[in-house]
């Protein structure tokens, strides 16, 4: 198994567990901040590519400049993302590999927090005026509902995604690990660094030292800017 949606969720889940265990409510607050830090960096990279191409920062551009597509691993496991655009312009999601991973780990609490903040923050990093809202998620309901304060979530989605902006899940997993690491170490200093080491050690145990070393290899990457 390589890097995919579920290994991405695994990293978030592990950070939630160790942050809450070590720092209680402050740990949860740090996890939320780390999630938003990661997501807004991602949204800003999307916006940078759109601006470079002379595009307005609309919902259509947000859909086009998204950085990931579903993996074969998720499809093979039958947990690939499945969504439907509703008549009111909201997006209904009935299957999701992140939800599947959090559930398999018995960490729906972590998933509930992660998904509550992730997509809103990606959109806010791209363009805060879009008004992205997550009303509910699969962790506590029978589906996720994502919507815009005013507008259609599916605007322009028929053309797919910009191939030049897509990044592998190796990249996304490394970005997630280091975004949480930056926030965790900044807030909790040496104790936070210990949390980061635990997450990486668990990752190596469950996915192999080679994949863990790949994450470590991204430690100097600047995730704030597009390439």
DRENLUM-350159 format. One record per residue (C-alpha): x, y, z; residue number from 1. Coordinates in pm, 1 decimal. Layout:
residues N
<atom><X>X</X><Y>Y</Y><Z>Z</Z><num>NUM</num></atom>
...
end
This chain:
residues 227
<atom><X>0.0</X><Y>0.0</Y><Z>0.0</Z><num>1</num></atom>
<atom><X>122.3</X><Y>346.0</Y><Z>-85.5</Z><num>2</num></atom>
<atom><X>15.0</X><Y>689.9</Y><Z>28.9</Z><num>3</num></atom>
<atom><X>-357.9</X><Y>747.9</Y><Z>-13.1</Z><num>4</num></atom>
<atom><X>-661.7</X><Y>909.9</Y><Z>146.2</Z><num>5</num></atom>
<atom><X>-662.7</X><Y>667.1</Y><Z>438.9</Z><num>6</num></atom>
<atom><X>-296.6</X><Y>716.5</Y><Z>530.3</Z><num>7</num></atom>
<atom><X>-372.4</X><Y>1088.6</Y><Z>522.8</Z><num>8</num></atom>
<atom><X>-658.3</X><Y>1042.1</Y><Z>770.6</Z><num>9</num></atom>
<atom><X>-435.3</X><Y>819.4</Y><Z>985.3</Z><num>10</num></atom>
<atom><X>-189.7</X><Y>1105.1</Y><Z>1043.0</Z><num>11</num></atom>
<atom><X>-465.2</X><Y>1342.5</Y><Z>1153.2</Z><num>12</num></atom>
<atom><X>-616.0</X><Y>1078.8</Y><Z>1383.3</Z><num>13</num></atom>
<atom><X>-283.8</X><Y>1008.6</Y><Z>1552.4</Z><num>14</num></atom>
<atom><X>-215.8</X><Y>1375.5</Y><Z>1614.2</Z><num>15</num></atom>
<atom><X>-560.7</X><Y>1411.3</Y><Z>1768.8</Z><num>16</num></atom>
<atom><X>-504.5</X><Y>1114.5</Y><Z>2001.3</Z><num>17</num></atom>
<atom><X>-164.6</X><Y>1225.1</Y><Z>2126.8</Z><num>18</num></atom>
<atom><X>-249.3</X><Y>1593.8</Y><Z>2154.1</Z><num>19</num></atom>
<atom><X>-563.7</X><Y>1527.0</Y><Z>2354.6</Z><num>20</num></atom>
<atom><X>-390.1</X><Y>1266.8</Y><Z>2569.5</Z><num>21</num></atom>
<atom><X>-102.1</X><Y>1498.9</Y><Z>2656.1</Z><num>22</num></atom>
<atom><X>-273.2</X><Y>1837.0</Y><Z>2678.3</Z><num>23</num></atom>
<atom><X>-647.7</X><Y>1772.3</Y><Z>2720.3</Z><num>24</num></atom>
<atom><X>-860.8</X><Y>2062.7</Y><Z>2592.4</Z><num>25</num></atom>
<atom><X>-554.8</X><Y>2265.0</Y><Z>2491.7</Z><num>26</num></atom>
<atom><X>-453.3</X><Y>1969.3</Y><Z>2278.2</Z><num>27</num></atom>
<atom><X>-788.1</X><Y>1969.3</Y><Z>2100.2</Z><num>28</num></atom>
<atom><X>-755.6</X><Y>2342.9</Y><Z>2039.4</Z><num>29</num></atom>
<atom><X>-407.4</X><Y>2287.1</Y><Z>1897.6</Z><num>30</num></atom>
<atom><X>-542.1</X><Y>2011.1</Y><Z>1671.5</Z><num>31</num></atom>
<atom><X>-809.9</X><Y>2244.0</Y><Z>1536.9</Z><num>32</num></atom>
<atom><X>-551.2</X><Y>2515.2</Y><Z>1478.7</Z><num>33</num></atom>
<atom><X>-321.5</X><Y>2265.4</Y><Z>1304.3</Z><num>34</num></atom>
<atom><X>-604.5</X><Y>2146.4</Y><Z>1081.5</Z><num>35</num></atom>
<atom><X>-686.8</X><Y>2502.6</Y><Z>981.8</Z><num>36</num></atom>
<atom><X>-318.9</X><Y>2584.5</Y><Z>927.7</Z><num>37</num></atom>
<atom><X>-282.4</X><Y>2288.6</Y><Z>691.2</Z><num>38</num></atom>
<atom><X>-607.6</X><Y>2360.6</Y><Z>508.5</Z><num>39</num></atom>
<atom><X>-546.5</X><Y>2730.0</Y><Z>455.8</Z><num>40</num></atom>
<atom><X>-199.0</X><Y>2663.9</Y><Z>318.2</Z><num>41</num></atom>
<atom><X>-358.5</X><Y>2426.8</Y><Z>69.4</Z><num>42</num></atom>
<atom><X>-626.6</X><Y>2678.2</Y><Z>-28.1</Z><num>43</num></atom>
<atom><X>-369.3</X><Y>2952.2</Y><Z>-74.4</Z><num>44</num></atom>
<atom><X>-163.0</X><Y>2735.4</Y><Z>-308.9</Z><num>45</num></atom>
<atom><X>-478.8</X><Y>2677.1</Y><Z>-513.3</Z><num>46</num></atom>
<atom><X>-543.9</X><Y>3051.9</Y><Z>-523.6</Z><num>47</num></atom>
<atom><X>-185.6</X><Y>3123.9</Y><Z>-628.5</Z><num>48</num></atom>
<atom><X>-218.7</X><Y>2889.8</Y><Z>-927.8</Z><num>49</num></atom>
<atom><X>-552.2</X><Y>3047.3</Y><Z>-1024.7</Z><num>50</num></atom>
<atom><X>-411.3</X><Y>3400.0</Y><Z>-1004.3</Z><num>51</num></atom>
<atom><X>-106.2</X><Y>3294.5</Y><Z>-1205.7</Z><num>52</num></atom>
<atom><X>-345.1</X><Y>3173.9</Y><Z>-1477.0</Z><num>53</num></atom>
<atom><X>-542.7</X><Y>3498.0</Y><Z>-1469.3</Z><num>54</num></atom>
<atom><X>-852.8</X><Y>3338.8</Y><Z>-1313.5</Z><num>55</num></atom>
<atom><X>-1099.5</X><Y>3497.0</Y><Z>-1072.9</Z><num>56</num></atom>
<atom><X>-1121.9</X><Y>3324.4</Y><Z>-732.9</Z><num>57</num></atom>
<atom><X>-1471.3</X><Y>3185.4</Y><Z>-788.1</Z><num>58</num></atom>
<atom><X>-1620.8</X><Y>2854.3</Y><Z>-678.9</Z><num>59</num></atom>
<atom><X>-1563.6</X><Y>2726.0</Y><Z>-1032.1</Z><num>60</num></atom>
<atom><X>-1193.8</X><Y>2805.1</Y><Z>-995.0</Z><num>61</num></atom>
<atom><X>-1190.6</X><Y>2645.5</Y><Z>-648.3</Z><num>62</num></atom>
<atom><X>-1326.0</X><Y>2323.8</Y><Z>-797.3</Z><num>63</num></atom>
<atom><X>-1083.5</X><Y>2334.5</Y><Z>-1088.6</Z><num>64</num></atom>
<atom><X>-769.2</X><Y>2403.9</Y><Z>-885.6</Z><num>65</num></atom>
<atom><X>-828.0</X><Y>2135.8</Y><Z>-621.7</Z><num>66</num></atom>
<atom><X>-506.8</X><Y>1945.7</Y><Z>-552.4</Z><num>67</num></atom>
<atom><X>-621.4</X><Y>1583.1</Y><Z>-527.3</Z><num>68</num></atom>
<atom><X>-818.4</X><Y>1313.3</Y><Z>-702.9</Z><num>69</num></atom>
<atom><X>-926.9</X><Y>979.5</Y><Z>-557.0</Z><num>70</num></atom>
<atom><X>-675.7</X><Y>695.1</Y><Z>-554.2</Z><num>71</num></atom>
<atom><X>-699.0</X><Y>342.3</Y><Z>-690.1</Z><num>72</num></atom>
<atom><X>-638.5</X><Y>213.0</Y><Z>-335.8</Z><num>73</num></atom>
<atom><X>-957.9</X><Y>378.8</Y><Z>-210.3</Z><num>74</num></atom>
<atom><X>-1153.8</X><Y>246.4</Y><Z>-507.4</Z><num>75</num></atom>
<atom><X>-1018.1</X><Y>-106.3</Y><Z>-452.4</Z><num>76</num></atom>
<atom><X>-1135.2</X><Y>-92.1</Y><Z>-90.0</Z><num>77</num></atom>
<atom><X>-1478.7</X><Y>37.5</Y><Z>-189.4</Z><num>78</num></atom>
<atom><X>-1450.4</X><Y>353.7</Y><Z>18.0</Z><num>79</num></atom>
<atom><X>-1380.8</X><Y>611.4</Y><Z>-255.2</Z><num>80</num></atom>
<atom><X>-1547.9</X><Y>948.4</Y><Z>-228.1</Z><num>81</num></atom>
<atom><X>-1908.3</X><Y>949.1</Y><Z>-349.1</Z><num>82</num></atom>
<atom><X>-2099.6</X><Y>1274.9</Y><Z>-373.4</Z><num>83</num></atom>
<atom><X>-2407.3</X><Y>1425.6</Y><Z>-533.2</Z><num>84</num></atom>
<atom><X>-2488.9</X><Y>1785.3</Y><Z>-618.7</Z><num>85</num></atom>
<atom><X>-2830.0</X><Y>1868.4</Y><Z>-473.7</Z><num>86</num></atom>
<atom><X>-3094.5</X><Y>2090.8</Y><Z>-638.7</Z><num>87</num></atom>
<atom><X>-3024.0</X><Y>2370.2</Y><Z>-391.2</Z><num>88</num></atom>
<atom><X>-2656.0</X><Y>2376.4</Y><Z>-491.6</Z><num>89</num></atom>
<atom><X>-2528.0</X><Y>2197.8</Y><Z>-181.5</Z><num>90</num></atom>
<atom><X>-2303.5</X><Y>1892.6</Y><Z>-198.8</Z><num>91</num></atom>
<atom><X>-2417.8</X><Y>1567.2</Y><Z>-39.2</Z><num>92</num></atom>
<atom><X>-2139.0</X><Y>1317.3</Y><Z>38.2</Z><num>93</num></atom>
<atom><X>-2244.3</X><Y>962.1</Y><Z>118.9</Z><num>94</num></atom>
<atom><X>-1909.8</X><Y>781.3</Y><Z>116.5</Z><num>95</num></atom>
<atom><X>-1562.6</X><Y>901.0</Y><Z>205.4</Z><num>96</num></atom>
<atom><X>-1227.2</X><Y>726.0</Y><Z>265.5</Z><num>97</num></atom>
<atom><X>-1137.5</X><Y>968.0</Y><Z>545.5</Z><num>98</num></atom>
<atom><X>-1458.8</X><Y>873.1</Y><Z>725.5</Z><num>99</num></atom>
<atom><X>-1379.1</X><Y>505.1</Y><Z>667.3</Z><num>100</num></atom>
<atom><X>-1029.7</X><Y>539.5</Y><Z>819.0</Z><num>101</num></atom>
<atom><X>-1141.6</X><Y>732.0</Y><Z>1127.8</Z><num>102</num></atom>
<atom><X>-1416.0</X><Y>474.8</Y><Z>1184.3</Z><num>103</num></atom>
<atom><X>-1179.8</X><Y>178.3</Y><Z>1143.3</Z><num>104</num></atom>
<atom><X>-946.0</X><Y>331.7</Y><Z>1400.4</Z><num>105</num></atom>
<atom><X>-1234.6</X><Y>385.3</Y><Z>1642.7</Z><num>106</num></atom>
<atom><X>-1165.4</X><Y>759.0</Y><Z>1629.1</Z><num>107</num></atom>
<atom><X>-1483.9</X><Y>914.3</Y><Z>1497.4</Z><num>108</num></atom>
<atom><X>-1436.5</X><Y>1187.5</Y><Z>1758.3</Z><num>109</num></atom>
<atom><X>-1115.3</X><Y>1288.4</Y><Z>1581.5</Z><num>110</num></atom>
<atom><X>-1289.1</X><Y>1269.1</Y><Z>1245.2</Z><num>111</num></atom>
<atom><X>-1575.3</X><Y>1486.2</Y><Z>1365.7</Z><num>112</num></atom>
<atom><X>-1335.9</X><Y>1761.9</Y><Z>1468.4</Z><num>113</num></atom>
<atom><X>-1115.6</X><Y>1730.0</Y><Z>1159.3</Z><num>114</num></atom>
<atom><X>-1398.7</X><Y>1739.9</Y><Z>907.1</Z><num>115</num></atom>
<atom><X>-1577.8</X><Y>2020.2</Y><Z>1088.0</Z><num>116</num></atom>
<atom><X>-1289.6</X><Y>2255.7</Y><Z>1013.5</Z><num>117</num></atom>
<atom><X>-1097.9</X><Y>2121.0</Y><Z>714.0</Z><num>118</num></atom>
<atom><X>-1296.0</X><Y>2215.6</Y><Z>403.3</Z><num>119</num></atom>
<atom><X>-1415.3</X><Y>2548.0</Y><Z>539.1</Z><num>120</num></atom>
<atom><X>-1052.3</X><Y>2644.5</Y><Z>597.7</Z><num>121</num></atom>
<atom><X>-935.7</X><Y>2528.4</Y><Z>252.7</Z><num>122</num></atom>
<atom><X>-1202.1</X><Y>2751.0</Y><Z>98.1</Z><num>123</num></atom>
<atom><X>-1114.9</X><Y>3037.6</Y><Z>331.5</Z><num>124</num></atom>
<atom><X>-750.8</X><Y>3011.5</Y><Z>226.2</Z><num>125</num></atom>
<atom><X>-859.1</X><Y>3021.2</Y><Z>-138.4</Z><num>126</num></atom>
<atom><X>-1113.2</X><Y>3302.8</Y><Z>-105.6</Z><num>127</num></atom>
<atom><X>-1287.2</X><Y>3383.0</Y><Z>225.0</Z><num>128</num></atom>
<atom><X>-1571.5</X><Y>3553.5</Y><Z>40.4</Z><num>129</num></atom>
<atom><X>-1705.0</X><Y>3223.4</Y><Z>-99.4</Z><num>130</num></atom>
<atom><X>-1873.7</X><Y>3146.1</Y><Z>233.9</Z><num>131</num></atom>
<atom><X>-1810.9</X><Y>2770.2</Y><Z>247.2</Z><num>132</num></atom>
<atom><X>-2012.6</X><Y>2594.8</Y><Z>522.4</Z><num>133</num></atom>
<atom><X>-2008.5</X><Y>2234.9</Y><Z>647.4</Z><num>134</num></atom>
<atom><X>-2349.5</X><Y>2166.4</Y><Z>799.0</Z><num>135</num></atom>
<atom><X>-2294.4</X><Y>1800.4</Y><Z>894.0</Z><num>136</num></atom>
<atom><X>-2057.2</X><Y>1510.3</Y><Z>839.3</Z><num>137</num></atom>
<atom><X>-2074.3</X><Y>1133.2</Y><Z>807.2</Z><num>138</num></atom>
<atom><X>-1923.4</X><Y>1097.4</Y><Z>1152.4</Z><num>139</num></atom>
<atom><X>-2248.4</X><Y>1204.1</Y><Z>1315.9</Z><num>140</num></atom>
<atom><X>-2505.0</X><Y>1188.6</Y><Z>1031.5</Z><num>141</num></atom>
<atom><X>-2595.5</X><Y>970.0</Y><Z>735.3</Z><num>142</num></atom>
<atom><X>-2414.1</X><Y>1205.6</Y><Z>495.9</Z><num>143</num></atom>
<atom><X>-2200.0</X><Y>1516.8</Y><Z>477.1</Z><num>144</num></atom>
<atom><X>-2360.7</X><Y>1839.1</Y><Z>360.7</Z><num>145</num></atom>
<atom><X>-2134.7</X><Y>2111.0</Y><Z>224.4</Z><num>146</num></atom>
<atom><X>-2277.1</X><Y>2436.7</Y><Z>89.6</Z><num>147</num></atom>
<atom><X>-2197.1</X><Y>2795.1</Y><Z>6.9</Z><num>148</num></atom>
<atom><X>-2358.6</X><Y>3082.5</Y><Z>193.8</Z><num>149</num></atom>
<atom><X>-2468.8</X><Y>3197.9</Y><Z>-153.2</Z><num>150</num></atom>
<atom><X>-2391.0</X><Y>3001.1</Y><Z>-465.3</Z><num>151</num></atom>
<atom><X>-2362.1</X><Y>2656.8</Y><Z>-618.5</Z><num>152</num></atom>
<atom><X>-2102.7</X><Y>2411.2</Y><Z>-487.9</Z><num>153</num></atom>
<atom><X>-2081.3</X><Y>2239.3</Y><Z>-826.1</Z><num>154</num></atom>
<atom><X>-2006.8</X><Y>2551.3</Y><Z>-1030.4</Z><num>155</num></atom>
<atom><X>-1778.4</X><Y>2458.4</Y><Z>-1318.4</Z><num>156</num></atom>
<atom><X>-1709.9</X><Y>2108.8</Y><Z>-1183.6</Z><num>157</num></atom>
<atom><X>-1788.5</X><Y>1945.1</Y><Z>-1518.4</Z><num>158</num></atom>
<atom><X>-1444.2</X><Y>2028.9</Y><Z>-1654.3</Z><num>159</num></atom>
<atom><X>-1263.3</X><Y>1828.2</Y><Z>-1386.3</Z><num>160</num></atom>
<atom><X>-944.6</X><Y>1947.6</Y><Z>-1218.9</Z><num>161</num></atom>
<atom><X>-635.7</X><Y>2125.1</Y><Z>-1341.5</Z><num>162</num></atom>
<atom><X>-376.4</X><Y>1849.3</Y><Z>-1403.1</Z><num>163</num></atom>
<atom><X>-93.2</X><Y>2090.1</Y><Z>-1329.3</Z><num>164</num></atom>
<atom><X>-220.8</X><Y>2154.0</Y><Z>-979.0</Z><num>165</num></atom>
<atom><X>-271.4</X><Y>1795.0</Y><Z>-869.6</Z><num>166</num></atom>
<atom><X>-36.6</X><Y>1663.2</Y><Z>-603.1</Z><num>167</num></atom>
<atom><X>22.3</X><Y>1305.1</Y><Z>-493.9</Z><num>168</num></atom>
<atom><X>-93.1</X><Y>1174.4</Y><Z>-159.5</Z><num>169</num></atom>
<atom><X>271.8</X><Y>1138.5</Y><Z>-66.7</Z><num>170</num></atom>
<atom><X>285.2</X><Y>1518.1</Y><Z>-87.0</Z><num>171</num></atom>
<atom><X>-45.9</X><Y>1566.7</Y><Z>95.1</Z><num>172</num></atom>
<atom><X>47.2</X><Y>1326.7</Y><Z>374.5</Z><num>173</num></atom>
<atom><X>381.5</X><Y>1498.3</Y><Z>421.5</Z><num>174</num></atom>
<atom><X>213.9</X><Y>1838.4</Y><Z>420.8</Z><num>175</num></atom>
<atom><X>-36.8</X><Y>1726.2</Y><Z>683.3</Z><num>176</num></atom>
<atom><X>231.5</X><Y>1577.0</Y><Z>906.5</Z><num>177</num></atom>
<atom><X>449.7</X><Y>1887.4</Y><Z>894.1</Z><num>178</num></atom>
<atom><X>162.6</X><Y>2135.2</Y><Z>930.8</Z><num>179</num></atom>
<atom><X>57.7</X><Y>1966.4</Y><Z>1254.9</Z><num>180</num></atom>
<atom><X>422.3</X><Y>1937.6</Y><Z>1355.7</Z><num>181</num></atom>
<atom><X>482.5</X><Y>2310.6</Y><Z>1314.3</Z><num>182</num></atom>
<atom><X>179.2</X><Y>2403.7</Y><Z>1522.1</Z><num>183</num></atom>
<atom><X>234.3</X><Y>2136.2</Y><Z>1785.5</Z><num>184</num></atom>
<atom><X>600.5</X><Y>2225.0</Y><Z>1838.5</Z><num>185</num></atom>
<atom><X>528.3</X><Y>2599.7</Y><Z>1837.0</Z><num>186</num></atom>
<atom><X>260.7</X><Y>2570.7</Y><Z>2105.1</Z><num>187</num></atom>
<atom><X>399.7</X><Y>2299.5</Y><Z>2331.1</Z><num>188</num></atom>
<atom><X>771.2</X><Y>2324.8</Y><Z>2251.1</Z><num>189</num></atom>
<atom><X>971.6</X><Y>2016.1</Y><Z>2355.9</Z><num>190</num></atom>
<atom><X>660.3</X><Y>1831.7</Y><Z>2475.1</Z><num>191</num></atom>
<atom><X>499.4</X><Y>1903.3</Y><Z>2139.7</Z><num>192</num></atom>
<atom><X>804.9</X><Y>1772.9</Y><Z>1958.5</Z><num>193</num></atom>
<atom><X>757.2</X><Y>1451.4</Y><Z>2153.6</Z><num>194</num></atom>
<atom><X>403.6</X><Y>1422.2</Y><Z>2018.2</Z><num>195</num></atom>
<atom><X>534.0</X><Y>1463.3</Y><Z>1662.4</Z><num>196</num></atom>
<atom><X>788.5</X><Y>1187.7</Y><Z>1717.7</Z><num>197</num></atom>
<atom><X>519.2</X><Y>954.2</Y><Z>1848.6</Z><num>198</num></atom>
<atom><X>304.4</X><Y>1011.9</Y><Z>1541.9</Z><num>199</num></atom>
<atom><X>595.7</X><Y>938.4</Y><Z>1310.0</Z><num>200</num></atom>
<atom><X>693.8</X><Y>628.5</Y><Z>1510.3</Z><num>201</num></atom>
<atom><X>338.7</X><Y>494.0</Y><Z>1489.9</Z><num>202</num></atom>
<atom><X>330.9</X><Y>566.8</Y><Z>1118.2</Z><num>203</num></atom>
<atom><X>654.8</X><Y>372.2</Y><Z>1069.2</Z><num>204</num></atom>
<atom><X>518.5</X><Y>80.2</Y><Z>1268.3</Z><num>205</num></atom>
<atom><X>192.8</X><Y>62.3</Y><Z>1072.5</Z><num>206</num></atom>
<atom><X>311.1</X><Y>160.9</Y><Z>723.0</Z><num>207</num></atom>
<atom><X>680.9</X><Y>83.2</Y><Z>724.6</Z><num>208</num></atom>
<atom><X>1003.1</X><Y>273.1</Y><Z>782.3</Z><num>209</num></atom>
<atom><X>1042.9</X><Y>356.5</Y><Z>413.6</Z><num>210</num></atom>
<atom><X>715.1</X><Y>551.4</Y><Z>401.9</Z><num>211</num></atom>
<atom><X>796.9</X><Y>723.6</Y><Z>731.6</Z><num>212</num></atom>
<atom><X>1135.0</X><Y>827.5</Y><Z>592.4</Z><num>213</num></atom>
<atom><X>957.2</X><Y>977.3</Y><Z>290.7</Z><num>214</num></atom>
<atom><X>749.6</X><Y>1196.1</Y><Z>524.5</Z><num>215</num></atom>
<atom><X>1066.4</X><Y>1298.3</Y><Z>707.1</Z><num>216</num></atom>
<atom><X>1224.6</X><Y>1390.7</Y><Z>375.8</Z><num>217</num></atom>
<atom><X>975.7</X><Y>1675.7</Y><Z>328.5</Z><num>218</num></atom>
<atom><X>1089.0</X><Y>1858.3</Y><Z>644.6</Z><num>219</num></atom>
<atom><X>1244.6</X><Y>2149.3</Y><Z>450.5</Z><num>220</num></atom>
<atom><X>956.8</X><Y>2192.0</Y><Z>204.9</Z><num>221</num></atom>
<atom><X>773.9</X><Y>2525.2</Y><Z>206.3</Z><num>222</num></atom>
<atom><X>406.0</X><Y>2436.9</Y><Z>182.3</Z><num>223</num></atom>
<atom><X>295.2</X><Y>2799.9</Y><Z>180.8</Z><num>224</num></atom>
<atom><X>359.8</X><Y>2854.7</Y><Z>-187.3</Z><num>225</num></atom>
<atom><X>272.2</X><Y>2673.3</Y><Z>-507.5</Z><num>226</num></atom>
<atom><X>536.2</X><Y>2533.2</Y><Z>-736.7</Z><num>227</num></atom>
end
